[in-house]
């Protein structure tokens, strides 16, 4: 296919860590102009297939492609079809069900030894998804929002005196930039684009308000650190290297300190995905991180690679790095 001279001379575009040659941008423009009856989701899938934009597990980067299409529309380079009524925009609030399972329960006062074992269950079934959304929507200060990018959700249960859900967790894609975190890692913009997805954000953590079990929150954080990385790698083909989370200003973050997370400082008061410095004035939050491998910052800077080895005399997998 012959390209115009102006198109051939156009600069390449780097978007979310992926470089798009002028010919690829021209192909995307032609696709959108030709197939006007395709939905935005169908166009995003097609773009991923045409330019082979995939995750390490070979899944299509559909959400990232949708963001690219919307950015091209915002800059006047393409005209997308109107959004369909199916689904909700990522980051938007959603309606929250109110069922008997989600009602306030009698106060549960116990010690950890009274309720063990504590277990995490990956949210996979429609029933678990509804329950997770209800509990987060009704009892978490930030409510329920459609997550941005990759994410996993968990329900946390105790076994005694009978099985009961006591907490909810969500792990999701990291903040695009965060000054205090990026200084801690010490990486360049190029290395951040290349390795950002090795960071995972713990974006929701809720211990249900009627649960009064000392040290439960820090126990759950320890459980999460041990179990979620393998789920994340199966789902997205990426081995996480560093966990991050944001704690509202004024809250102590005691459970993170007890679970050996490191407090780096505060955010600058912009949104987590604010790349263009347009969302000033948001509440500042404390930034905590937890390394999942030794010398995690070196891995993220590209100075080392993750190595997995089996500890002698046990079935435990240890994560380390090769220099």
C-alpha positions in Angstrom: 0.0 0.0 0.0 1.5 3.4 -1.0 1.7 6.0 1.7 1.6 9.8 1.1 4.9 11.7 1.5 3.5 13.7 4.4 2.6 10.5 6.2 6.0 8.9 5.5 7.7 12.0 6.9 5.5 12.2 10.0 7.2 11.4 13.4 6.7 8.2 15.2 4.5 8.1 18.2 5.3 6.4 21.6 2.2 5.6 23.6 2.1 3.6 26.8 5.6 2.3 26.2 5.0 1.1 22.6 6.5 2.9 19.6 4.2 3.3 16.6 5.9 4.0 13.2 4.2 6.6 10.9 3.1 3.7 8.7 1.3 2.1 11.6 -0.5 5.3 12.5 -1.5 5.6 8.9 -2.9 2.1 8.9 -4.9 2.8 12.1 -6.3 6.0 10.5 -7.3 4.1 7.4 -8.9 1.3 9.4 -11.1 3.7 11.3 -12.1 5.6 8.2 -12.9 2.4 6.2 -14.8 0.4 8.8 -17.2 2.9 10.2 -19.7 0.3 11.5 -17.2 -1.3 13.9 -17.6 -0.4 17.6 -14.7 1.2 19.5 -14.0 -2.2 21.1 -14.0 -4.0 17.7 -11.6 -1.3 16.3 -9.3 -1.6 19.3 -9.2 -5.4 18.9 -8.4 -5.0 15.2 -5.7 -2.5 15.8 -4.0 -4.9 18.3 -4.1 -7.7 15.8 -2.8 -5.5 12.9 0.2 -4.1 14.8 0.6 -7.2 17.0 0.2 -5.2 20.3 0.0 -7.9 22.9 0.7 -8.7 26.5 3.5 -11.2 27.4 0.9 -13.9 27.6 -0.2 -13.0 24.0 -3.5 -11.5 25.0 -4.5 -8.4 23.1 -3.9 -5.0 24.7 -7.4 -3.9 23.9 -7.8 -1.3 26.7 -4.5 0.4 25.7 -5.6 0.4 22.1 -8.8 2.1 23.0 -6.9 4.7 24.9 -4.7 5.2 21.8 -7.7 5.6 19.5 -9.3 8.1 21.9 -6.0 10.1 22.0 -5.9 10.2 18.2 -9.5 11.4 18.2 -8.7 14.0 20.8 -5.9 15.4 18.7 -8.2 15.5 15.6 -6.5 12.7 13.7 -9.4 10.3 13.5 -13.2 10.3 14.1 -14.4 7.4 16.2 -18.0 6.0 16.3 -20.1 7.1 19.2 -19.6 5.0 22.4 -22.1 2.2 22.7 -24.3 1.8 25.7 -22.6 -1.5 26.6 -20.3 -1.4 29.6 -19.1 1.6 31.5 -16.0 3.8 31.1 -13.1 2.7 33.2 -12.8 4.7 36.3 -16.5 5.5 36.4 -18.7 4.7 39.4 -21.2 1.9 39.0 -24.5 1.1 40.6 -24.1 -1.0 43.7 -26.5 -3.9 44.6 -28.0 -4.1 48.1 -28.6 -7.7 49.1 -29.0 -9.5 52.4 -25.4 -10.9 52.1 -24.1 -7.3 52.1 -26.0 -6.0 55.1 -24.2 -4.9 58.2 -23.5 -7.9 60.5 -23.3 -8.2 64.3 -19.9 -7.1 65.5 -17.3 -9.9 65.2 -14.8 -9.8 68.0 -12.1 -12.5 68.1 -8.4 -13.1 68.0 -6.6 -14.4 64.9 -6.1 -17.8 66.5 -9.9 -18.0 67.0 -10.7 -17.7 63.3 -7.8 -19.3 61.5 -7.1 -20.3 58.8 -7.5 -17.1 56.9 -7.7 -17.6 53.1 -7.9 -15.6 49.9 -10.3 -16.5 47.1 -9.8 -15.1 43.6 -13.0 -13.5 42.4 -14.0 -15.4 39.2 -17.7 -16.3 39.4 -20.6 -13.9 38.7 -21.8 -14.5 42.3 -18.4 -13.5 43.8 -18.2 -10.5 41.5 -21.6 -9.2 42.7 -20.6 -9.7 46.3 -17.3 -8.0 45.9 -18.8 -5.0 44.1 -21.5 -4.7 46.8 -19.1 -4.8 49.7 -16.7 -2.4 48.2 -19.4 -0.1 46.9 -21.2 0.0 50.3 -18.3 0.1 52.8 -15.1 1.3 51.1 -14.6 5.1 51.4 -13.7 5.4 47.6 -16.6 3.1 46.6 -16.5 0.9 43.5 -15.1 2.0 40.2 -14.4 0.2 37.0 -10.7 -0.5 37.2 -8.2 0.8 34.7 -6.1 -1.9 32.9 -5.1 -5.2 34.4 -6.6 -6.2 37.7 -7.4 -9.1 40.1 -9.9 -9.1 42.9 -10.1 -11.3 46.0 -12.5 -12.1 48.8 -10.8 -13.0 52.1 -12.4 -15.6 54.4 -12.0 -17.0 57.9 -12.8 -20.6 58.6 -14.1 -20.4 62.2 -16.5 -20.4 63.9 -18.0 -20.8 60.4 -16.9 -19.7 56.9 -17.3 -15.9 56.5 -16.0 -13.2 54.2 -14.1 -10.6 56.3 -12.2 -8.5 53.7 -11.9 -7.5 50.0 -8.8 -6.8 48.0 -8.1 -5.4 44.5 -4.8 -5.3 42.7 -4.5 -3.3 39.5 -2.2 -1.5 37.1 0.2 1.0 38.6 0.1 4.8 38.6 1.6 6.1 35.4 3.9 8.5 37.2 4.4 9.1 40.9 7.2 11.4 41.8 8.1 9.9 45.2 8.0 6.3 43.9 10.0 7.2 40.7 12.7 8.9 42.8 12.9 5.8 45.0 13.4 3.6 42.0 15.7 6.0 40.2 14.7 5.0 36.7 14.7 7.0 33.5 11.5 7.8 31.6 12.4 5.1 29.0 13.0 2.5 31.6 9.8 3.4 33.4 7.9 2.9 30.1 9.5 -0.4 29.6 9.1 -1.8 33.2 6.1 0.0 34.6 3.9 -3.1 34.4 6.2 -5.0 36.8 4.7 -2.8 39.5 1.2 -3.7 40.8 -1.0 -1.2 42.7 -3.1 -2.5 45.6 -6.0 -0.2 44.8 -8.6 -1.4 47.2 -8.3 -3.0 50.7 -11.3 -3.2 52.9 -11.7 -5.0 56.2 -15.5 -5.1 56.7 -16.6 -2.6 59.3 -18.1 -5.1 61.7 -14.9 -7.2 61.9 -12.8 -6.6 65.1 -9.9 -9.0 64.8 -6.6 -7.5 65.9 -3.7 -7.9 63.4 -6.1 -9.3 60.8 -5.2 -6.6 58.2 -1.4 -7.2 58.4 -2.0 -10.9 58.3 -4.0 -10.4 55.0 -1.3 -8.3 53.5 1.3 -11.0 54.2 -1.1 -13.6 52.7 -1.6 -11.4 49.6 2.2 -10.9 49.0 2.7 -14.7 49.1 -0.2 -15.7 46.8 -1.1 -13.0 44.3 2.1 -12.9 42.2 1.5 -16.4 40.7 -2.1 -15.4 39.9 -0.9 -12.2 38.2 1.6 -14.0 36.2 -0.9 -16.6 35.0 -3.4 -13.9 34.0 -1.0 -11.3 32.4 2.3 -13.1 31.8 4.2 -10.6 34.0 6.0 -11.4 37.2 5.4 -8.5 39.6 8.5 -7.0 41.2 7.1 -4.2 43.4 3.8 -3.5 45.1 2.5 0.1 45.7 -0.5 1.5 47.5 -1.8 4.9 48.5 -3.2 5.7 51.9 -5.5 8.7 52.5 -3.8 11.6 54.3 -4.7 11.5 58.0 -4.8 7.7 58.2 -1.9 6.0 59.9 -1.3 3.1 57.6 -0.6 1.0 60.6 -1.2 -2.3 59.0 1.2 -1.6 56.2 3.9 -0.6 58.7 3.2 -3.8 60.6 3.5 -5.8 57.4 7.0 -4.2 56.7 5.9 -2.0 53.8 8.0 1.1 53.3 6.6 4.6 53.5 8.1 6.7 50.7 6.3 10.0 51.2 3.3 11.7 49.8 1.8 12.2 46.3 1.7 15.6 44.7 -2.1 15.8 44.6 -2.8 14.8 41.0 -4.6 11.8 39.7 -2.8 8.4 39.4 -3.0 8.4 35.6 -2.4 12.2 35.1 0.4 12.3 32.6 -0.3 15.9 31.4 -0.4 17.6 34.9 -4.1 18.6 34.4 -5.6 17.4 37.7 -4.1 19.5 40.4 -5.8 19.9 43.8 -6.6 16.3 44.7 -6.0 15.1 48.2 -2.5 14.1 49.0 -1.9 10.4 49.9 0.9 8.5 51.6 2.8 6.2 49.3 3.8 2.7 50.6 5.8 0.1 48.6 6.7 -3.5 49.2 9.4 -5.3 47.1 8.5 -8.7 45.9 12.0 -9.6 44.9 15.5 -8.8 46.2 17.0 -5.6 44.8 13.6 -4.8 43.2 14.7 -1.2 42.2 17.7 -2.6 40.3 15.3 -5.0 38.4 13.1 -2.0 37.5 16.0 0.1 36.4 17.1 -2.8 34.1 20.2 -3.5 36.0 19.2 -7.1 36.9 16.6 -9.7 35.9 14.3 -11.8 38.0 15.3 -15.3 38.7 13.2 -18.0 40.4 14.7 -20.8 42.3 13.4 -23.6 44.5 14.6 -23.5 48.1 16.4 -26.7 49.1 14.4 -29.0 51.3 11.0 -27.3 50.7 8.5 -26.7 47.9 8.8 -23.0 48.4 9.7 -20.8 45.4 12.1 -18.0 46.2 12.4 -15.0 44.0 15.8 -13.4 43.4 17.6 -11.5 40.7 20.6 -12.2 38.5 23.0 -9.3 38.2 
